[in-house]
């Protein structure tokens, strides 16, 4: 629309549409001292033509006019993408409730009844324009916030692995999607030498910039770790104790950290409030196995974290995931629960690991039918040859 700022005030364009010269004169006199730009139309067709050339912010529109009444003018305004958001206030000589309801149902914002009262006209016009200014400011703020989140999301993605480590005895495949432009999920695979790999998946509570910042802090701590990344307990304890100040923020993170030796197929794993990875094995598919864990990180001081050792077998596949996967919802409100996740993975167990992950992602997207996820979604598939 055509609102501009002058002398620290928002100046708007107001159109008055009435076939009665007396009414036009009265309304012009009422509004001429407001500083707003005033446009005048004496018929419905003239109002549409002027509005298309000079879109107004608000229209004072007479209901009863020859050739084209106010209702038809409003229909044409609402049908025009460039004019459908113009504020329309009907002018009526009648207090008929049926007419008022009909106008409001068509999209009118308000009614002013003739004869006009200066205070009422001023109050209604200024109220609607002020509300429109607030809506415009909110939209601009939301657009700026969305842009900042997009930038944060792009920066955040540079912190995640772009290429997975390559080893003839083990394969890593990953999928990541945020619920907003920036999220709180983090995954990584770090070569430790001698065929050993550290695997971490973490999920910071919440979404947006706050969760993304904590995610970046965790990643920085992992890549500048002062101790041994070969020790799952030490890693999770150090993360928790280093960020003790986060306990006052209400933010917390679940995490799972594992060290996998591709030569011996031995895995040592620790969990802090995070879902247990799925173990897929040919002939048994989803094995019921447990890993002891502790509370999520940044909730309370920790003095120990359980470490569990598992002996894996050739052909085993591990699926690390965040709960955003099982929280995916379809249009009917049904969740993609754990048992469905397992069935999909088992159905595609005898294809390559990257292809298996791609099939799972495809079924997730088909299940959600283009619905935006309510949480970040992370999947990390580890396949032992």
C-alpha positions in Angstrom: 0.0 0.0 0.0 1.0 3.6 0.0 1.7 4.5 3.6 4.8 6.7 4.1 6.5 8.2 7.1 6.6 12.0 7.5 7.7 14.0 10.6 7.8 10.6 12.4 4.2 9.9 11.6 2.8 7.4 9.2 0.9 9.1 6.4 -1.7 7.0 4.6 -3.9 7.1 1.5 -7.6 7.1 2.2 -10.2 6.8 -0.6 -13.8 8.1 -0.1 -16.4 6.5 -2.4 -19.9 8.1 -2.3 -22.2 9.2 -5.1 -23.6 12.0 -2.8 -21.5 15.3 -3.1 -22.7 16.4 0.4 -21.4 13.2 2.0 -18.1 13.6 0.1 -17.7 17.2 1.3 -18.4 16.3 4.9 -15.9 13.4 5.0 -13.2 15.4 3.2 -13.6 18.2 5.8 -13.3 15.7 8.6 -10.1 14.1 7.3 -8.3 16.9 5.6 -6.5 18.0 8.7 -5.1 14.5 9.4 -2.2 14.8 7.0 -3.4 11.8 5.0 -3.7 11.8 1.3 -7.3 11.8 0.2 -8.7 10.3 -3.0 -12.3 10.7 -4.1 -14.5 8.5 -6.3 -18.2 9.2 -7.1 -19.0 5.7 -8.3 -18.1 2.0 -7.9 -16.4 1.7 -11.3 -14.4 4.9 -10.7 -13.3 3.6 -7.3 -12.0 0.4 -8.8 -10.1 2.2 -11.6 -8.5 4.7 -9.2 -7.6 2.0 -6.6 -5.8 -0.1 -9.3 -3.7 2.9 -10.3 -3.1 4.2 -6.7 -3.8 1.5 -4.1 -5.1 3.1 -0.9 -4.6 1.9 2.6 -8.3 2.4 3.6 -11.5 3.0 1.7 -14.6 4.6 3.1 -17.2 3.0 0.9 -20.9 3.9 0.5 -23.2 0.9 0.4 -26.1 2.3 -1.7 -24.8 3.6 -5.1 -26.3 3.4 -8.6 -24.9 1.0 -11.2 -22.5 -0.7 -8.7 -23.2 -0.9 -5.0 -20.7 -1.1 -2.3 -21.0 -4.9 -1.9 -20.0 -5.4 -5.6 -17.1 -3.0 -5.2 -15.9 -5.0 -2.2 -16.2 -8.3 -4.1 -14.0 -6.8 -6.9 -11.5 -5.5 -4.4 -11.2 -8.9 -2.7 -10.8 -10.6 -6.1 -7.8 -8.5 -6.9 -4.5 -9.8 -5.4 -3.1 -6.2 -5.2 -6.2 -4.8 -3.4 -7.6 -7.6 -1.3 -5.8 -6.4 1.8 -7.2 -2.8 1.6 -9.2 -1.9 4.7 -12.8 -1.3 3.8 -15.2 0.6 6.1 -18.8 0.7 4.8 -20.8 3.9 5.0 -24.6 3.3 5.4 -27.6 5.4 6.1 -29.3 2.3 7.6 -28.5 0.5 10.8 -29.8 -2.7 9.2 -28.1 -5.7 10.8 -28.5 -7.9 7.7 -26.6 -5.4 5.6 -23.9 -5.2 8.2 -23.5 -8.9 8.5 -23.4 -9.3 4.7 -20.7 -6.7 4.5 -18.6 -8.1 7.2 -18.9 -11.6 5.7 -17.6 -10.2 2.4 -14.5 -8.9 4.2 -15.4 -5.4 5.3 -13.6 -4.3 8.4 -16.2 -2.0 9.9 -19.3 0.1 9.4 -20.0 3.9 10.0 -23.6 4.9 10.0 -24.8 8.2 8.6 -25.2 11.0 9.6 -21.4 11.2 10.2 -20.0 12.1 13.6 -16.6 13.7 13.4 -15.2 11.9 16.5 -16.5 8.5 15.4 -15.1 8.8 11.9 -11.7 9.9 13.2 -11.6 7.2 15.9 -12.5 4.4 13.5 -10.2 5.5 10.7 -7.2 6.1 13.0 -7.9 2.8 14.9 -7.9 0.7 11.7 -4.8 2.5 10.2 -2.9 2.1 13.5 -3.8 -1.6 13.6 -2.6 -1.9 9.9 0.7 -0.2 10.8 1.2 -2.6 13.6 0.5 -5.6 11.3 2.9 -4.2 8.8 5.6 -3.7 11.4 5.0 -7.3 12.7 5.3 -8.6 9.2 8.6 -6.8 8.6 9.9 -8.0 11.9 8.9 -11.6 11.0 10.6 -11.3 7.6 13.8 -10.0 9.2 13.7 -12.8 11.8 13.1 -15.4 9.1 16.0 -14.1 7.2 18.2 -14.2 10.2 17.1 -17.8 10.9 17.8 -18.7 7.3 21.3 -17.2 7.6 21.8 -19.1 10.9 20.6 -22.3 9.4 23.0 -21.9 6.5 25.9 -21.2 8.9 24.8 -24.1 11.1 24.9 -26.6 8.2 28.5 -25.7 7.6 29.2 -27.2 11.0 27.8 -30.6 10.1 29.8 -33.2 8.1 29.6 -32.7 4.4 31.5 -35.9 3.6 31.5 -39.0 5.8 34.7 -40.9 6.6 35.5 -43.7 4.3 36.6 -47.1 5.6 36.5 -50.5 3.8 35.0 -52.1 6.9 32.3 -49.6 7.9 30.0 -47.2 6.1 28.3 -44.0 7.4 25.2 -42.3 5.9 23.2 -39.4 7.4 20.1 -37.4 6.9 19.3 -34.0 8.6 16.4 -31.7 8.4 15.4 -28.8 10.7 11.8 -27.9 11.7 12.7 -24.2 11.2 15.6 -22.6 9.3 17.9 -23.3 12.3 17.7 -26.2 14.7 19.2 -27.9 17.7 20.2 -31.4 16.3 23.9 -32.2 15.9 25.6 -35.3 14.5 29.2 -36.1 13.7 31.5 -38.9 12.8 35.2 -38.4 13.8 38.0 -40.7 12.8 40.2 -41.5 15.8 42.8 -43.6 14.0 43.5 -47.3 13.7 40.0 -47.9 12.3 38.2 -46.4 15.3 35.4 -43.8 14.9 33.6 -41.6 17.3 29.9 -41.1 16.6 27.8 -38.5 18.3 24.2 -37.5 17.9 22.7 -34.8 20.1 19.4 -33.0 20.3 19.1 -29.6 22.0 15.6 -29.0 23.4 13.6 -26.4 21.5 14.0 -24.8 18.1 15.4 -21.7 16.5 18.4 -19.5 17.3 18.8 -20.6 20.9 19.0 -24.3 20.1 21.2 -23.6 17.2 23.7 -21.7 19.3 23.9 -24.5 21.9 24.3 -27.0 19.1 27.3 -25.0 17.7 28.8 -24.8 21.2 28.6 -28.6 21.6 30.2 -29.0 18.2 33.0 -26.6 19.0 33.7 -28.4 22.3 33.9 -31.8 20.5 36.3 -30.6 17.9 38.5 -28.8 20.5 38.2 -31.6 23.1 40.9 -31.4 25.7 40.8 -35.1 26.6 40.3 -38.4 24.8 37.5 -38.7 22.3 38.1 -42.5 22.7 36.3 -42.4 26.1 32.5 -41.9 25.9 32.0 -41.3 29.6 34.7 -38.6 29.6 33.2 -36.8 26.6 29.7 -36.6 28.0 30.9 -35.6 31.5 33.1 -32.9 30.1 30.3 -31.5 28.0 27.9 -31.4 30.9 30.4 -29.9 33.4 31.8 -27.3 30.9 28.3 -25.8 30.2 27.1 -25.8 33.8 25.7 -22.3 33.3 23.1 -23.6 30.9 21.3 -25.3 33.8 19.9 -21.8 34.7 18.7 -21.3 31.1 16.2 -24.1 30.9 18.0 -25.5 27.9 19.1 -29.1 27.9 20.4 -31.6 25.4 20.1 -35.4 25.0 23.1 -37.1 23.5 24.5 -40.5 22.6 28.2 -41.0 22.1 29.8 -44.2 20.8 33.3 -45.3 19.8 33.2 -48.1 17.2 36.3 -50.1 16.3 35.8 -51.3 12.7 38.6 -54.0 13.0 37.3 -55.7 16.2 33.6 -54.6 15.7 33.5 -53.6 19.3 31.4 -50.6 20.3 31.5 -48.7 23.6 28.5 -46.4 24.0 27.1 -43.9 26.5 23.7 -42.1 26.6 22.4 -39.0 28.3 18.6 -39.0 27.9 18.8 -40.0 24.3 17.0 -42.8 22.4 18.9 -46.0 22.2 20.2 -46.6 18.7 18.5 -49.4 16.8 20.5 -52.5 16.0 19.5 -54.2 12.8 20.8 -57.7 12.2 20.1 -60.0 9.3 17.9 -62.9 10.5 16.7 -61.0 13.5 16.4 -57.4 12.2 15.7 -55.2 15.3 17.4 -56.7 18.3 16.1 -55.9 21.7 19.1 -54.4 23.4 19.6 -51.8 26.1 22.2 -49.3 26.9 22.3 -47.8 30.3 22.1 -44.0 30.4 21.8 -40.9 32.6 19.7 -37.7 32.6 20.1 -35.2 29.7 23.0 -32.9 29.6 22.8 -29.5 31.4 20.1 -30.6 33.8 22.2 -31.3 36.9 25.9 -32.0 37.8 27.1 -35.5 36.9 29.8 -37.5 38.4 29.6 -40.6 36.2 28.0 -41.8 33.0 27.5 -45.5 32.3 29.5 -47.0 29.4 28.2 -50.2 27.8 30.3 -52.4 25.5 28.7 -54.4 22.7 30.2 -56.9 20.3 28.8 -56.3 16.9 28.7 -58.8 14.0 29.5 -58.5 10.3 26.5 -57.1 8.4 25.1 -55.3 11.5 23.6 -51.9 11.1 23.1 -49.2 13.7 20.6 -46.4 13.4 21.2 -43.4 15.5 18.3 -40.9 15.5 16.7 -38.0 17.3 13.1 -38.2 18.6 12.0 -35.8 15.8 11.9 -38.9 13.6 9.3 -40.7 15.7 7.4 -37.4 16.2 6.7 -36.8 12.5 3.0 -36.5 12.1 0.7 -37.1 9.2 -2.4 -35.0 8.3 -4.6 -37.3 10.5 -2.4 -36.6 13.5 -0.8 -40.1 13.6 2.8 -40.3 14.6 5.6 -42.1 12.8 6.2 -44.2 15.9 9.2 -46.4 16.8 7.5 -49.6 15.6 6.8 -48.1 12.2 10.4 -46.9 12.0 11.7 -50.4 12.7 9.3 -52.0 10.2 10.5 -49.7 7.4 14.2 -50.3 8.2 13.7 -54.1 8.3 11.8 -54.1 5.0 14.8 -52.6 3.3 17.5 -54.4 5.2 19.1 -56.3 2.3 20.0 -53.2 0.2 23.0 -50.9 0.5 23.1 -48.7 3.6 22.8 -45.4 1.7 19.9 -46.8 -0.3 18.2 -48.0 2.9 18.4 -44.6 4.4 17.1 -43.0 1.2 14.1 -45.4 1.3 13.4 -44.5 4.9 13.5 -40.8 4.2 11.2 -41.3 1.2 8.7 -43.1 3.4 8.9 -40.5 6.1 8.1 -37.7 3.6 5.3 -39.7 2.0 3.8 -40.4 5.5 3.9 -36.7 6.4 2.4 -35.6 3.0 4.5 -32.4 2.8 3.7 -31.4 6.4 6.5 -29.5 8.1 8.0 -31.5 10.9 7.4 -30.2 14.5 11.0 -31.1 15.5 14.4 -31.4 13.9 15.0 -34.8 12.2 18.3 -36.5 12.2 19.2 -40.0 11.1 22.7 -41.6 11.1 23.1 -45.1 9.8 26.3 -47.1 10.5 26.8 -50.3 8.5 29.5 -52.9 9.3 30.7 -55.0 6.3 
